[in-house]
Structure formats: C-alpha cells, structure tokens
Amino acid sequence: MGFRIVMLGAPGAGKGTQAVRMAQELKVPHISTGDIFRKNLKDGTPLGLKVQGYLNSGGLVPDELTCEIVADRLTWDDCTAGYILDGFPRSIPQAEMLTAFLAKRGEAIDAAINIDVPDSEIVDRLSARRSDPETGAIYNLKFSPPPPEVAGRLIQREDDKAETVLNRLLTYHETTEPIISYYDDLGVLKNVSGANATPDSVFAEVLDVLKTL
Ligand code: AP5
C-alpha cells in the first residue's frame, strides 16, 4: 500500500515543486486542485467558467464544488496505491470532508507535510515563477532558471501578478492556515522548513519525513 499525503503551505511555498518529485519517488499520482482548475479554465469548460473569477482574484473556489471534484478524483484506479494532494484541503470544511470521505473507506491521511516559508520570500518567488505549458515543469527566473531551449515558450500565471499574490496570501492566512493545527491534532503533521533552502535541500528533508512513515 502506498501513502496518502497532503501538502500544506502558503501559495508559492513550493508545494507543487516538491509534490512532483514525491509523486515520482513514490510512484503515485500528484493531484493538484489548482492544476485541475487551470486546465478547465484553459479548455473553456463549464467548470472553468465557474472558477475563473475565484482564480483571477486570488479567492477560493467554493468548498462544495471543490470537494465534489476531489471526491471524484480520489475514486480513480490510480489512487489505490496512494497519492499526493497539492492545494487540497484548503479550509477546515474541506479537511473535514476529506477525513470523513476517507473514513467511510477505512482510510486516512498518512502525513500532512507543511512547507514553511515567510511571506516576504513568497512574494519574491511568485513574481519570478514561470511554467512550461508543454511539460508542466515549474521554473523560477531567480532560483531555478529554465534551460535555454524552453525559455521562449514559458508562461506566467495570471494569479502571480503582485496584487493577486497579496490577496492569495491574505486568503491563506485567514482560511487555510488553521488546517495546520487540524492535522497536528490528528497526529500526522510534519513540518519542513522551506525558507532560504534550495528545492533539492527541501526535498532531502521531505525524503527524511517519508522514511519515518
Ligand atoms: P494553486 O495552484 O494550488 O496555488 P497555490 O496554493 O497558491 O500554490 P502555488 O501553485 O502558487 O505554489 P506552490 O506552493 O505549489 O509553489 P511552487 O512549487 O509552484 O491554486 C490556485 C488557485 O486555485 C487558488 O488561488 C484558488 O482560487 C483555487 N484553488 C485551488 N485549490 C483550491 C481549493 N482546495 N479550494 C478552493 N480553491 C482552490 O513554487 C513557487 C515558485 O517558487 C516557483 O517558481 C518555484 O520554482 C520556486 N521555488 C520552489 N521551491 C523553491 C525553493 N526552495 N527556493 C526558491 N524557489 C523555490
């Protein structure tokens, strides 16, 4: 049996960067609600139209809609060996829904890995984030520059503009941060320091956490 892992941390803390590596290491799917919403937005689906306003303003998509999508995704065959949840849960109701959903199946989250990075570093990182629309790879113009052959096709996320980043941080502190205590109370919280640390050194810490499970 594989691991069911939740990634916690502010926007830009490096959840996606680490989740991709962990998914490769553990051979389980990386499920990012942000990626699911952005893909629907890009494809112009009815779900994409519904979530557009929330993503562009840096607010949260309503819990009910988000929970419905995740509950469906977790029933896919590739999830039987575990998964890395990135960007979900993001509120206490979402965390409670996940616990209840798993309990009905006799399952539970094995670890909630919280990557801790101060707000000042977050703003700096997000303004320099770029992603590759062909491979999904995440780069940073300052901290992990892209290879020259892909540089021309990289895009910046709409919600990485300075004003939206501040709103995302506000939303994070008000609504998402309380779930750190929620997972601490469940006894599965694992803290990892992501400040002033390269993605490689954060991953080394994450691997140490995985060894304890
Ligand atoms: P989502 O896509 O989940 O965005 P987020 O949580 O704001 O997280 P990010 O993807 O911005 O950051 P990350 O922590 O993954 O960092 P990354 O690895 O890219 O959500 C987007 C929107 O969708 C939300 O605002 C909301 O509207 C909606 N949504 C999603 N889920 C929802 C839910 N459950 N409920 C309701 N609404 C929901 O790294 C950031 C940058 O830093 C990169 O450039 C990277 O290269 C660089 N970097 C990474 N690690 C390091 C390091 N150690 N040192 C230096 N740079 C680093």
Residues whose N, C-alpha, C, O or C-beta is under 5 A from the ligand:
A	BS01	AP5	A10 P11 G12 A13 G14 K15 G16 T17 T33 G34 D35 F37 Y54 L55 G58 G59 L60 V61 T66 D86 G87 F88 P89 R90 R125 A128 R129 R130 I138 Y139 N140 F143 S144 G194 A197 T198 P199 V202
